[in-house]
Amino acid sequence: MGNLGGFFGPSIVGVIKDKTGSNVAALVFLGGALLTMAVLTLAVAKSKSVARRIGIPSLVSHAEIGRNELRARGSPGSGR
């Protein structure tokens, strides 16, 4: 995602600046994009948190499932 923003961001800002003749609209666009991505990030984090609680494996990483299984078995180093 960062690579896409680094590629398209300057192009979009340039187009907006050319169309409006001002940096203000371009900066407002960048601010809106930043807020949109922040909300999206929080929504994804919340959905993963809910998935962990109810055990939806497609939203929980395989590494995390493995760690949880090791904890449940009482493996060495798990503190049991």
PyMOL Python script that loads the backbone (N, CA, C, O; Angstrom):
from pymol import cmd

cmd.read_pdbstr("""\
ATOM      1  N   MET A   1       0.821  -1.195   0.000  1.00  0.00           N
ATOM      2  CA  MET A   1       0.000   0.000   0.000  1.00  0.00           C
ATOM      3  C   MET A   1       0.867   1.262   0.000  1.00  0.00           C
ATOM      4  O   MET A   1       0.574   2.227  -0.707  1.00  0.00           O
ATOM      5  N   GLY A   2       1.905   1.245   0.777  1.00  0.00           N
ATOM      6  CA  GLY A   2       2.772   2.418   0.821  1.00  0.00           C
ATOM      7  C   GLY A   2       3.392   2.723  -0.527  1.00  0.00           C
ATOM      8  O   GLY A   2       3.550   3.885  -0.901  1.00  0.00           O
ATOM      9  N   ASN A   3       3.740   1.677  -1.253  1.00  0.00           N
ATOM     10  CA  ASN A   3       4.315   1.885  -2.579  1.00  0.00           C
ATOM     11  C   ASN A   3       3.302   2.513  -3.529  1.00  0.00           C
ATOM     12  O   ASN A   3       3.657   3.357  -4.352  1.00  0.00           O
ATOM     13  N   LEU A   4       2.053   2.104  -3.415  1.00  0.00           N
ATOM     14  CA  LEU A   4       1.024   2.683  -4.274  1.00  0.00           C
ATOM     15  C   LEU A   4       0.828   4.167  -3.958  1.00  0.00           C
ATOM     16  O   LEU A   4       0.690   4.990  -4.864  1.00  0.00           O
ATOM     17  N   GLY A   5       0.816   4.497  -2.673  1.00  0.00           N
ATOM     18  CA  GLY A   5       0.687   5.904  -2.277  1.00  0.00           C
ATOM     19  C   GLY A   5       1.870   6.730  -2.748  1.00  0.00           C
ATOM     20  O   GLY A   5       1.710   7.877  -3.166  1.00  0.00           O
ATOM     21  N   GLY A   6       3.051   6.149  -2.679  1.00  0.00           N
ATOM     22  CA  GLY A   6       4.239   6.855  -3.132  1.00  0.00           C
ATOM     23  C   GLY A   6       4.275   7.049  -4.636  1.00  0.00           C
ATOM     24  O   GLY A   6       4.889   7.991  -5.136  1.00  0.00           O
ATOM     25  N   PHE A   7       3.617   6.157  -5.352  1.00  0.00           N
ATOM     26  CA  PHE A   7       3.581   6.268  -6.809  1.00  0.00           C
ATOM     27  C   PHE A   7       2.470   7.208  -7.276  1.00  0.00           C
ATOM     28  O   PHE A   7       2.706   8.106  -8.085  1.00  0.00           O
ATOM     29  N   PHE A   8       1.258   6.993  -6.759  1.00  0.00           N
ATOM     30  CA  PHE A   8       0.106   7.758  -7.230  1.00  0.00           C
ATOM     31  C   PHE A   8      -0.059   9.109  -6.545  1.00  0.00           C
ATOM     32  O   PHE A   8      -0.598  10.040  -7.143  1.00  0.00           O
ATOM     33  N   GLY A   9       0.396   9.231  -5.300  1.00  0.00           N
ATOM     34  CA  GLY A   9       0.213  10.475  -4.539  1.00  0.00           C
ATOM     35  C   GLY A   9       0.729  11.718  -5.251  1.00  0.00           C
ATOM     36  O   GLY A   9      -0.035  12.661  -5.462  1.00  0.00           O
ATOM     37  N   PRO A  10       1.996  11.745  -5.624  1.00  0.00           N
ATOM     38  CA  PRO A  10       2.522  12.932  -6.302  1.00  0.00           C
ATOM     39  C   PRO A  10       1.821  13.221  -7.634  1.00  0.00           C
ATOM     40  O   PRO A  10       1.627  14.382  -7.994  1.00  0.00           O
ATOM     41  N   SER A  11       1.447  12.182  -8.352  1.00  0.00           N
ATOM     42  CA  SER A  11       0.741  12.384  -9.622  1.00  0.00           C
ATOM     43  C   SER A  11      -0.621  13.033  -9.392  1.00  0.00           C
ATOM     44  O   SER A  11      -0.999  13.975 -10.089  1.00  0.00           O
ATOM     45  N   ILE A  12      -1.344  12.522  -8.416  1.00  0.00           N
ATOM     46  CA  ILE A  12      -2.672  13.062  -8.113  1.00  0.00           C
ATOM     47  C   ILE A  12      -2.562  14.494  -7.610  1.00  0.00           C
ATOM     48  O   ILE A  12      -3.349  15.356  -8.001  1.00  0.00           O
ATOM     49  N   VAL A  13      -1.592  14.748  -6.749  1.00  0.00           N
ATOM     50  CA  VAL A  13      -1.386  16.110  -6.241  1.00  0.00           C
ATOM     51  C   VAL A  13      -1.063  17.050  -7.401  1.00  0.00           C
ATOM     52  O   VAL A  13      -1.569  18.171  -7.443  1.00  0.00           O
ATOM     53  N   GLY A  14      -0.232  16.610  -8.335  1.00  0.00           N
ATOM     54  CA  GLY A  14       0.099  17.440  -9.492  1.00  0.00           C
ATOM     55  C   GLY A  14      -1.109  17.741 -10.358  1.00  0.00           C
ATOM     56  O   GLY A  14      -1.283  18.870 -10.816  1.00  0.00           O
ATOM     57  N   VAL A  15      -1.946  16.735 -10.586  1.00  0.00           N
ATOM     58  CA  VAL A  15      -3.152  16.939 -11.387  1.00  0.00           C
ATOM     59  C   VAL A  15      -4.089  17.916 -10.692  1.00  0.00           C
ATOM     60  O   VAL A  15      -4.622  18.822 -11.331  1.00  0.00           O
ATOM     61  N   ILE A  16      -4.295  17.742  -9.394  1.00  0.00           N
ATOM     62  CA  ILE A  16      -5.184  18.639  -8.649  1.00  0.00           C
ATOM     63  C   ILE A  16      -4.640  20.062  -8.667  1.00  0.00           C
ATOM     64  O   ILE A  16      -5.395  21.018  -8.848  1.00  0.00           O
ATOM     65  N   LYS A  17      -3.320  20.203  -8.479  1.00  0.00           N
ATOM     66  CA  LYS A  17      -2.723  21.539  -8.494  1.00  0.00           C
ATOM     67  C   LYS A  17      -2.864  22.189  -9.866  1.00  0.00           C
ATOM     68  O   LYS A  17      -3.144  23.384  -9.964  1.00  0.00           O
ATOM     69  N   ASP A  18      -2.671  21.408 -10.921  1.00  0.00           N
ATOM     70  CA  ASP A  18      -2.820  21.951 -12.282  1.00  0.00           C
ATOM     71  C   ASP A  18      -4.257  22.384 -12.552  1.00  0.00           C
ATOM     72  O   ASP A  18      -4.487  23.421 -13.173  1.00  0.00           O
ATOM     73  N   LYS A  19      -5.219  21.599 -12.090  1.00  0.00           N
ATOM     74  CA  LYS A  19      -6.629  21.913 -12.344  1.00  0.00           C
ATOM     75  C   LYS A  19      -7.106  23.121 -11.543  1.00  0.00           C
ATOM     76  O   LYS A  19      -7.875  23.939 -12.047  1.00  0.00           O
ATOM     77  N   THR A  20      -6.640  23.234 -10.276  1.00  0.00           N
ATOM     78  CA  THR A  20      -7.139  24.301  -9.403  1.00  0.00           C
ATOM     79  C   THR A  20      -6.198  25.496  -9.336  1.00  0.00           C
ATOM     80  O   THR A  20      -6.628  26.602  -9.008  1.00  0.00           O
ATOM     81  N   GLY A  21      -4.925  25.289  -9.640  1.00  0.00           N
ATOM     82  CA  GLY A  21      -3.952  26.369  -9.541  1.00  0.00           C
ATOM     83  C   GLY A  21      -3.523  26.664  -8.116  1.00  0.00           C
ATOM     84  O   GLY A  21      -2.884  27.683  -7.853  1.00  0.00           O
ATOM     85  N   SER A  22      -3.873  25.769  -7.190  1.00  0.00           N
ATOM     86  CA  SER A  22      -3.555  25.991  -5.778  1.00  0.00           C
ATOM     87  C   SER A  22      -3.140  24.672  -5.124  1.00  0.00           C
ATOM     88  O   SER A  22      -3.575  23.592  -5.522  1.00  0.00           O
ATOM     89  N   ASN A  23      -2.297  24.796  -4.124  1.00  0.00           N
ATOM     90  CA  ASN A  23      -1.902  23.623  -3.353  1.00  0.00           C
ATOM     91  C   ASN A  23      -2.950  23.232  -2.321  1.00  0.00           C
ATOM     92  O   ASN A  23      -2.929  22.108  -1.820  1.00  0.00           O
ATOM     93  N   VAL A  24      -3.862  24.135  -1.995  1.00  0.00           N
ATOM     94  CA  VAL A  24      -4.821  23.896  -0.915  1.00  0.00           C
ATOM     95  C   VAL A  24      -5.680  22.659  -1.203  1.00  0.00           C
ATOM     96  O   VAL A  24      -5.820  21.785  -0.347  1.00  0.00           O
ATOM     97  N   ALA A  25      -6.246  22.589  -2.397  1.00  0.00           N
ATOM     98  CA  ALA A  25      -7.102  21.447  -2.733  1.00  0.00           C
ATOM     99  C   ALA A  25      -6.316  20.138  -2.686  1.00  0.00           C
ATOM    100  O   ALA A  25      -6.836  19.115  -2.238  1.00  0.00           O
ATOM    101  N   ALA A  26      -5.078  20.167  -3.141  1.00  0.00           N
ATOM    102  CA  ALA A  26      -4.245  18.964  -3.112  1.00  0.00           C
ATOM    103  C   ALA A  26      -3.966  18.532  -1.674  1.00  0.00           C
ATOM    104  O   ALA A  26      -4.001  17.342  -1.362  1.00  0.00           O
ATOM    105  N   LEU A  27      -3.691  19.495  -0.804  1.00  0.00           N
ATOM    106  CA  LEU A  27      -3.435  19.162   0.598  1.00  0.00           C
ATOM    107  C   LEU A  27      -4.695  18.676   1.294  1.00  0.00           C
ATOM    108  O   LEU A  27      -4.627  17.797   2.154  1.00  0.00           O
ATOM    109  N   VAL A  28      -5.845  19.237   0.933  1.00  0.00           N
ATOM    110  CA  VAL A  28      -7.113  18.746   1.486  1.00  0.00           C
ATOM    111  C   VAL A  28      -7.346  17.302   1.042  1.00  0.00           C
ATOM    112  O   VAL A  28      -7.782  16.466   1.833  1.00  0.00           O
ATOM    113  N   PHE A  29      -7.053  17.015  -0.224  1.00  0.00           N
ATOM    114  CA  PHE A  29      -7.163  15.645  -0.720  1.00  0.00           C
ATOM    115  C   PHE A  29      -6.259  14.705   0.081  1.00  0.00           C
ATOM    116  O   PHE A  29      -6.699  13.636   0.504  1.00  0.00           O
ATOM    117  N   LEU A  30      -5.009  15.095   0.288  1.00  0.00           N
ATOM    118  CA  LEU A  30      -4.079  14.247   1.038  1.00  0.00           C
ATOM    119  C   LEU A  30      -4.547  14.040   2.474  1.00  0.00           C
ATOM    120  O   LEU A  30      -4.436  12.941   3.017  1.00  0.00           O
ATOM    121  N   GLY A  31      -5.073  15.102   3.086  1.00  0.00           N
ATOM    122  CA  GLY A  31      -5.604  14.971   4.448  1.00  0.00           C
ATOM    123  C   GLY A  31      -6.789  14.025   4.493  1.00  0.00           C
ATOM    124  O   GLY A  31      -6.906  13.214   5.412  1.00  0.00           O
ATOM    125  N   GLY A  32      -7.675  14.127   3.496  1.00  0.00           N
ATOM    126  CA  GLY A  32      -8.819  13.220   3.435  1.00  0.00           C
ATOM    127  C   GLY A  32      -8.399  11.780   3.228  1.00  0.00           C
ATOM    128  O   GLY A  32      -8.965  10.866   3.828  1.00  0.00           O
ATOM    129  N   ALA A  33      -7.403  11.578   2.375  1.00  0.00           N
ATOM    130  CA  ALA A  33      -6.892  10.225   2.143  1.00  0.00           C
ATOM    131  C   ALA A  33      -6.278   9.663   3.427  1.00  0.00           C
ATOM    132  O   ALA A  33      -6.459   8.486   3.738  1.00  0.00           O
ATOM    133  N   LEU A  34      -5.562  10.490   4.162  1.00  0.00           N
ATOM    134  CA  LEU A  34      -4.956  10.070   5.415  1.00  0.00           C
ATOM    135  C   LEU A  34      -6.026   9.655   6.421  1.00  0.00           C
ATOM    136  O   LEU A  34      -5.908   8.607   7.056  1.00  0.00           O
ATOM    137  N   LEU A  35      -7.061  10.464   6.567  1.00  0.00           N
ATOM    138  CA  LEU A  35      -8.141  10.135   7.504  1.00  0.00           C
ATOM    139  C   LEU A  35      -8.880   8.872   7.073  1.00  0.00           C
ATOM    140  O   LEU A  35      -9.235   8.045   7.913  1.00  0.00           O
ATOM    141  N   THR A  36      -9.113   8.720   5.780  1.00  0.00           N
ATOM    142  CA  THR A  36      -9.789   7.528   5.277  1.00  0.00           C
ATOM    143  C   THR A  36      -8.986   6.270   5.594  1.00  0.00           C
ATOM    144  O   THR A  36      -9.547   5.268   6.036  1.00  0.00           O
ATOM    145  N   MET A  37      -7.683   6.321   5.371  1.00  0.00           N
ATOM    146  CA  MET A  37      -6.844   5.159   5.647  1.00  0.00           C
ATOM    147  C   MET A  37      -6.754   4.866   7.141  1.00  0.00           C
ATOM    148  O   MET A  37      -6.672   3.705   7.540  1.00  0.00           O
ATOM    149  N   ALA A  38      -6.770   5.915   7.975  1.00  0.00           N
ATOM    150  CA  ALA A  38      -6.751   5.703   9.428  1.00  0.00           C
ATOM    151  C   ALA A  38      -8.020   4.979   9.874  1.00  0.00           C
ATOM    152  O   ALA A  38      -7.953   4.046  10.674  1.00  0.00           O
ATOM    153  N   VAL A  39      -9.165   5.402   9.362  1.00  0.00           N
ATOM    154  CA  VAL A  39     -10.432   4.751   9.711  1.00  0.00           C
ATOM    155  C   VAL A  39     -10.440   3.311   9.202  1.00  0.00           C
ATOM    156  O   VAL A  39     -10.885   2.409   9.911  1.00  0.00           O
ATOM    157  N   LEU A  40      -9.957   3.089   7.991  1.00  0.00           N
ATOM    158  CA  LEU A  40      -9.900   1.741   7.436  1.00  0.00           C
ATOM    159  C   LEU A  40      -8.986   0.844   8.273  1.00  0.00           C
ATOM    160  O   LEU A  40      -9.314  -0.314   8.528  1.00  0.00           O
ATOM    161  N   THR A  41      -7.853   1.373   8.694  1.00  0.00           N
ATOM    162  CA  THR A  41      -6.927   0.605   9.528  1.00  0.00           C
ATOM    163  C   THR A  41      -7.573   0.217  10.845  1.00  0.00           C
ATOM    164  O   THR A  41      -7.441  -0.926  11.283  1.00  0.00           O
ATOM    165  N   LEU A  42      -8.265   1.146  11.480  1.00  0.00           N
ATOM    166  CA  LEU A  42      -8.944   0.841  12.740  1.00  0.00           C
ATOM    167  C   LEU A  42     -10.053  -0.182  12.539  1.00  0.00           C
ATOM    168  O   LEU A  42     -10.252  -1.046  13.393  1.00  0.00           O
ATOM    169  N   ALA A  43     -10.769  -0.101  11.442  1.00  0.00           N
ATOM    170  CA  ALA A  43     -11.845  -1.053  11.171  1.00  0.00           C
ATOM    171  C   ALA A  43     -11.291  -2.459  10.966  1.00  0.00           C
ATOM    172  O   ALA A  43     -11.860  -3.430  11.464  1.00  0.00           O
ATOM    173  N   VAL A  44     -10.193  -2.570  10.240  1.00  0.00           N
ATOM    174  CA  VAL A  44      -9.583  -3.882  10.011  1.00  0.00           C
ATOM    175  C   VAL A  44      -9.043  -4.441  11.319  1.00  0.00           C
ATOM    176  O   VAL A  44      -9.205  -5.630  11.594  1.00  0.00           O
ATOM    177  N   ALA A  45      -8.408  -3.606  12.127  1.00  0.00           N
ATOM    178  CA  ALA A  45      -7.881  -4.066  13.422  1.00  0.00           C
ATOM    179  C   ALA A  45      -9.016  -4.554  14.308  1.00  0.00           C
ATOM    180  O   ALA A  45      -8.879  -5.571  14.987  1.00  0.00           O
ATOM    181  N   LYS A  46     -10.135  -3.839  14.308  1.00  0.00           N
ATOM    182  CA  LYS A  46     -11.275  -4.246  15.124  1.00  0.00           C
ATOM    183  C   LYS A  46     -11.859  -5.555  14.621  1.00  0.00           C
ATOM    184  O   LYS A  46     -12.221  -6.414  15.425  1.00  0.00           O
ATOM    185  N   SER A  47     -11.958  -5.727  13.304  1.00  0.00           N
ATOM    186  CA  SER A  47     -12.512  -6.973  12.774  1.00  0.00           C
ATOM    187  C   SER A  47     -11.611  -8.159  13.115  1.00  0.00           C
ATOM    188  O   SER A  47     -12.108  -9.254  13.379  1.00  0.00           O
ATOM    189  N   LYS A  48     -10.300  -7.957  13.114  1.00  0.00           N
ATOM    190  CA  LYS A  48      -9.391  -9.039  13.502  1.00  0.00           C
ATOM    191  C   LYS A  48      -9.532  -9.355  14.985  1.00  0.00           C
ATOM    192  O   LYS A  48      -9.443 -10.516  15.385  1.00  0.00           O
ATOM    193  N   SER A  49      -9.751  -8.330  15.802  1.00  0.00           N
ATOM    194  CA  SER A  49      -9.940  -8.543  17.229  1.00  0.00           C
ATOM    195  C   SER A  49     -11.203  -9.359  17.477  1.00  0.00           C
ATOM    196  O   SER A  49     -11.200 -10.281  18.293  1.00  0.00           O
ATOM    197  N   VAL A  50     -12.266  -9.026  16.784  1.00  0.00           N
ATOM    198  CA  VAL A  50     -13.521  -9.773  16.917  1.00  0.00           C
ATOM    199  C   VAL A  50     -13.324 -11.195  16.404  1.00  0.00           C
ATOM    200  O   VAL A  50     -13.826 -12.144  17.005  1.00  0.00           O
ATOM    201  N   ALA A  51     -12.598 -11.349  15.296  1.00  0.00           N
ATOM    202  CA  ALA A  51     -12.353 -12.674  14.734  1.00  0.00           C
ATOM    203  C   ALA A  51     -11.578 -13.549  15.712  1.00  0.00           C
ATOM    204  O   ALA A  51     -11.831 -14.750  15.804  1.00  0.00           O
ATOM    205  N   ARG A  52     -10.646 -12.962  16.436  1.00  0.00           N
ATOM    206  CA  ARG A  52      -9.893 -13.736  17.429  1.00  0.00           C
ATOM    207  C   ARG A  52     -10.817 -14.230  18.530  1.00  0.00           C
ATOM    208  O   ARG A  52     -10.721 -15.378  18.964  1.00  0.00           O
ATOM    209  N   ARG A  53     -11.719 -13.352  18.982  1.00  0.00           N
ATOM    210  CA  ARG A  53     -12.622 -13.727  20.077  1.00  0.00           C
ATOM    211  C   ARG A  53     -13.579 -14.833  19.669  1.00  0.00           C
ATOM    212  O   ARG A  53     -13.854 -15.733  20.462  1.00  0.00           O
ATOM    213  N   ILE A  54     -14.091 -14.782  18.446  1.00  0.00           N
ATOM    214  CA  ILE A  54     -15.067 -15.789  18.054  1.00  0.00           C
ATOM    215  C   ILE A  54     -14.455 -16.908  17.218  1.00  0.00           C
ATOM    216  O   ILE A  54     -15.140 -17.870  16.870  1.00  0.00           O
ATOM    217  N   GLY A  55     -13.171 -16.787  16.896  1.00  0.00           N
ATOM    218  CA  GLY A  55     -12.430 -17.868  16.246  1.00  0.00           C
ATOM    219  C   GLY A  55     -12.692 -18.057  14.771  1.00  0.00           C
ATOM    220  O   GLY A  55     -12.875 -19.188  14.320  1.00  0.00           O
ATOM    221  N   ILE A  56     -12.714 -16.981  14.007  1.00  0.00           N
ATOM    222  CA  ILE A  56     -12.849 -17.091  12.548  1.00  0.00           C
ATOM    223  C   ILE A  56     -11.440 -17.208  11.975  1.00  0.00           C
ATOM    224  O   ILE A  56     -10.709 -16.219  11.932  1.00  0.00           O
ATOM    225  N   PRO A  57     -11.050 -18.397  11.536  1.00  0.00           N
ATOM    226  CA  PRO A  57      -9.655 -18.595  11.114  1.00  0.00           C
ATOM    227  C   PRO A  57      -9.246 -17.807   9.876  1.00  0.00           C
ATOM    228  O   PRO A  57      -8.064 -17.497   9.726  1.00  0.00           O
ATOM    229  N   SER A  58     -10.172 -17.470   8.985  1.00  0.00           N
ATOM    230  CA  SER A  58      -9.770 -16.768   7.773  1.00  0.00           C
ATOM    231  C   SER A  58      -9.264 -15.358   8.069  1.00  0.00           C
ATOM    232  O   SER A  58      -8.518 -14.794   7.269  1.00  0.00           O
ATOM    233  N   LEU A  59      -9.655 -14.781   9.201  1.00  0.00           N
ATOM    234  CA  LEU A  59      -9.207 -13.437   9.546  1.00  0.00           C
ATOM    235  C   LEU A  59      -8.076 -13.434  10.566  1.00  0.00           C
ATOM    236  O   LEU A  59      -7.536 -12.379  10.897  1.00  0.00           O
ATOM    237  N   VAL A  60      -7.720 -14.610  11.061  1.00  0.00           N
ATOM    238  CA  VAL A  60      -6.665 -14.719  12.060  1.00  0.00           C
ATOM    239  C   VAL A  60      -5.477 -15.403  11.398  1.00  0.00           C
ATOM    240  O   VAL A  60      -5.644 -16.397  10.692  1.00  0.00           O
ATOM    241  N   SER A  61      -4.287 -14.876  11.624  1.00  0.00           N
ATOM    242  CA  SER A  61      -3.110 -15.439  10.955  1.00  0.00           C
ATOM    243  C   SER A  61      -2.812 -16.855  11.440  1.00  0.00           C
ATOM    244  O   SER A  61      -3.130 -17.217  12.572  1.00  0.00           O
ATOM    245  N   HIS A  62      -2.197 -17.647  10.566  1.00  0.00           N
ATOM    246  CA  HIS A  62      -1.849 -19.018  10.911  1.00  0.00           C
ATOM    247  C   HIS A  62      -0.841 -19.055  12.055  1.00  0.00           C
ATOM    248  O   HIS A  62      -0.895 -19.949  12.899  1.00  0.00           O
ATOM    249  N   ALA A  63       0.071 -18.098  12.087  1.00  0.00           N
ATOM    250  CA  ALA A  63       1.052 -18.063  13.174  1.00  0.00           C
ATOM    251  C   ALA A  63       0.355 -17.864  14.510  1.00  0.00           C
ATOM    252  O   ALA A  63       0.731 -18.479  15.508  1.00  0.00           O
ATOM    253  N   GLU A  64      -0.656 -17.011  14.530  1.00  0.00           N
ATOM    254  CA  GLU A  64      -1.361 -16.764  15.781  1.00  0.00           C
ATOM    255  C   GLU A  64      -2.151 -17.989  16.212  1.00  0.00           C
ATOM    256  O   GLU A  64      -2.210 -18.300  17.402  1.00  0.00           O
ATOM    257  N   ILE A  65      -2.760 -18.689  15.258  1.00  0.00           N
ATOM    258  CA  ILE A  65      -3.490 -19.914  15.589  1.00  0.00           C
ATOM    259  C   ILE A  65      -2.518 -20.933  16.178  1.00  0.00           C
ATOM    260  O   ILE A  65      -2.837 -21.600  17.163  1.00  0.00           O
ATOM    261  N   GLY A  66      -1.332 -21.056  15.578  1.00  0.00           N
ATOM    262  CA  GLY A  66      -0.323 -21.971  16.095  1.00  0.00           C
ATOM    263  C   GLY A  66       0.107 -21.630  17.512  1.00  0.00           C
ATOM    264  O   GLY A  66       0.243 -22.521  18.349  1.00  0.00           O
ATOM    265  N   ARG A  67       0.322 -20.348  17.789  1.00  0.00           N
ATOM    266  CA  ARG A  67       0.697 -19.933  19.142  1.00  0.00           C
ATOM    267  C   ARG A  67      -0.400 -20.283  20.136  1.00  0.00           C
ATOM    268  O   ARG A  67      -0.114 -20.759  21.235  1.00  0.00           O
ATOM    269  N   ASN A  68      -1.646 -20.053  19.761  1.00  0.00           N
ATOM    270  CA  ASN A  68      -2.757 -20.349  20.655  1.00  0.00           C
ATOM    271  C   ASN A  68      -2.869 -21.846  20.926  1.00  0.00           C
ATOM    272  O   ASN A  68      -3.174 -22.246  22.049  1.00  0.00           O
ATOM    273  N   GLU A  69      -2.626 -22.682  19.910  1.00  0.00           N
ATOM    274  CA  GLU A  69      -2.674 -24.119  20.107  1.00  0.00           C
ATOM    275  C   GLU A  69      -1.562 -24.574  21.036  1.00  0.00           C
ATOM    276  O   GLU A  69      -1.780 -25.441  21.882  1.00  0.00           O
ATOM    277  N   LEU A  70      -0.370 -23.999  20.891  1.00  0.00           N
ATOM    278  CA  LEU A  70       0.731 -24.353  21.789  1.00  0.00           C
ATOM    279  C   LEU A  70       0.407 -23.963  23.230  1.00  0.00           C
ATOM    280  O   LEU A  70       0.692 -24.720  24.157  1.00  0.00           O
ATOM    281  N   ARG A  71      -0.181 -22.796  23.418  1.00  0.00           N
ATOM    282  CA  ARG A  71      -0.569 -22.367  24.769  1.00  0.00           C
ATOM    283  C   ARG A  71      -1.602 -23.321  25.357  1.00  0.00           C
ATOM    284  O   ARG A  71      -1.532 -23.666  26.536  1.00  0.00           O
ATOM    285  N   ALA A  72      -2.550 -23.742  24.546  1.00  0.00           N
ATOM    286  CA  ALA A  72      -3.611 -24.624  25.025  1.00  0.00           C
ATOM    287  C   ALA A  72      -3.060 -25.984  25.433  1.00  0.00           C
ATOM    288  O   ALA A  72      -3.572 -26.606  26.363  1.00  0.00           O
ATOM    289  N   ARG A  73      -2.010 -26.453  24.740  1.00  0.00           N
ATOM    290  CA  ARG A  73      -1.413 -27.755  25.054  1.00  0.00           C
ATOM    291  C   ARG A  73      -0.463 -27.688  26.248  1.00  0.00           C
ATOM    292  O   ARG A  73      -0.074 -28.718  26.798  1.00  0.00           O
ATOM    293  N   GLY A  74      -0.094 -26.472  26.644  1.00  0.00           N
ATOM    294  CA  GLY A  74       0.839 -26.339  27.757  1.00  0.00           C
ATOM    295  C   GLY A  74       2.254 -26.679  27.371  1.00  0.00           C
ATOM    296  O   GLY A  74       2.954 -27.375  28.106  1.00  0.00           O
ATOM    297  N   SER A  75       2.680 -26.196  26.224  1.00  0.00           N
ATOM    298  CA  SER A  75       4.023 -26.504  25.730  1.00  0.00           C
ATOM    299  C   SER A  75       5.085 -25.889  26.642  1.00  0.00           C
ATOM    300  O   SER A  75       4.803 -24.960  27.399  1.00  0.00           O
ATOM    301  N   PRO A  76       6.310 -26.419  26.559  1.00  0.00           N
ATOM    302  CA  PRO A  76       7.383 -25.833  27.350  1.00  0.00           C
ATOM    303  C   PRO A  76       7.579 -24.355  26.986  1.00  0.00           C
ATOM    304  O   PRO A  76       7.580 -23.984  25.812  1.00  0.00           O
ATOM    305  N   GLY A  77       7.738 -23.559  27.978  1.00  0.00           N
ATOM    306  CA  GLY A  77       7.950 -22.138  27.747  1.00  0.00           C
ATOM    307  C   GLY A  77       6.658 -21.344  27.726  1.00  0.00           C
ATOM    308  O   GLY A  77       6.683 -20.121  27.592  1.00  0.00           O
ATOM    309  N   SER A  78       5.531 -22.025  27.856  1.00  0.00           N
ATOM    310  CA  SER A  78       4.263 -21.305  27.846  1.00  0.00           C
ATOM    311  C   SER A  78       3.847 -20.884  29.237  1.00  0.00           C
ATOM    312  O   SER A  78       2.828 -20.216  29.414  1.00  0.00           O
ATOM    313  N   GLY A  79       4.644 -21.280  30.237  1.00  0.00           N
ATOM    314  CA  GLY A  79       4.350 -20.839  31.591  1.00  0.00           C
ATOM    315  C   GLY A  79       3.438 -21.784  32.355  1.00  0.00           C
ATOM    316  O   GLY A  79       2.986 -21.444  33.448  1.00  0.00           O
ATOM    317  N   ARG A  80       3.155 -22.961  31.809  1.00  0.00           N
ATOM    318  CA  ARG A  80       2.278 -23.926  32.499  1.00  0.00           C
ATOM    319  C   ARG A  80       3.056 -25.070  33.048  1.00  0.00           C
ATOM    320  O   ARG A  80       2.480 -25.972  33.657  1.00  0.00           O
TER     321      ARG A  80
END
""", "prot")
cmd.dss("prot")
cmd.show_as("cartoon", "prot")
cmd.util.cbc("prot")
cmd.orient("prot")
